[in-house]
């Protein structure tokens, strides 16, 4: 069984991994009174999937299935405050969120893993390298990522004006579910002409976002909009895949991934023409193949 698996996937040769099939969902306590919901499936080299704001691990549905079938162990978890994880009042800064990630890696005893961060999840990827020295990580991927810095400042003149973040926060406080309903359309590039997702699927994703605590939704929005990762990009010393859609109306590619590609030494930057922010669904087949090629390389 082990030999046939390694023959099927050359990237697993000479890798000493536990051939036990992981097929569980579990809770991992990462801090006092904070338990994160974790899915741990498959066997082979581990791939850790970090979801975007304000979703949960369920956003990776099509990637989890694909990667497990291609002989990878896939770990997908709900960030604190989201999905099925604990919803503490505080701890939504990137240091704390990344310490949660570090606990998952330590407690699952993961080695030679790949970190994959979507949108806000790119923040945990980068902060893990700067704060935890990239321990046990051999590759990284930034998908539709917020990296390196979104906020408009004197030395980041093309960034988002602070008023935009303030308006978003006000909308969430006024009518969080209404905000999420409209946000989902922008997220997937839905308009009068283009409808890449069905109405039931839009509703499904809205419900996933609705499960997050209001406090976590607001606090994480503030963190992702104001945290500056520019001085941390040089800490990423592993091969890095960067993917972004050039029609992303949520996170501008020019503001983020283009700059990340200029700053990260060893990277492969792929632009998806016409793709929106939520390309994990709209471009799922292409994304899966590009991820697999990167993992196997």
C-alpha positions, 0 to 999 in steps of 0.5 A: 500500500505504501509503495503503491502510494509513493509510486503514484505520487513521486513527491512522497518518495523518501518522505517518512510519513505516518501511513495511517489514514486520517479521517477525522474531525476533532477539536484542538485546544489552542489556548485556555477555553479556546477550542478550534474545529479541525478536519484532518483527512487523507495521508501523505504530506500535510497541506494546511488550508486556512480560510478567508473572512468571514467564511469557515473551513467549508469553503475548501470543500472542492479542494479537500476532496481533490487533494485527498484523492491525490494522496495528500493529508489535508488539515482544514480548520475554523479560525477562532470566532468562525464556523464551529470553533470557540467564539472568545471575545478577544484574540483576533489580532494576527499574532494570536491567530497565528499562535492558534495555527502554531498549536495545531501544527504542534499538536498534530505533529505536522512536518514538511507541511504546506500552508495555503492561505486564502484572502485573510488566511494569507496573513496567518501564513506570512505571520507564521514565518515571521513569528514562528520561523516557518517551523515544519513548513516547506512550501506556502501558497497565497490565494486571493491574499490580502498580503502585504498591506491594504490600508492607505497611508503616506507610504502606501498611497494606493491602499484603501482609505480608512473611511472604506473600512469604517463604512464596512464596520458600520454596515456590519453593525447595522445589518450584518446578514444584509451586508453578507448577502451583498458582499457575497455577490461582489465576492463571486463576481455576480452581476446582471450579466455574469452569474458564476454561482447559483442562488442556492450556493450564494445562500449557502455561503452567506449562511457559512458567514452568518455562523461567525460571531459578530465580534469576530467578524468586526475584529478580524475585518479590522485586523485584515484591513490595518495589519502591515506585513511588508517587512515580514515578506523577507522571512518567507524562505520557501517556495511560494505559489501566489494566485490572484484573479485580475477581476477581484473587486474585494482585494485588488491584485495590484495592491496585494499579490503583485507586490507580494510577488515582487518581495518574496524571493522564490515564488510563482505568480499566476494571474487568473484572467477575469476571475473574482475574489472567490476563485476557490469555487469559480475557478476550482478546477484550475486552482486544484490543478495549479495547487497539485502541480505546485505540491508535486514539484 
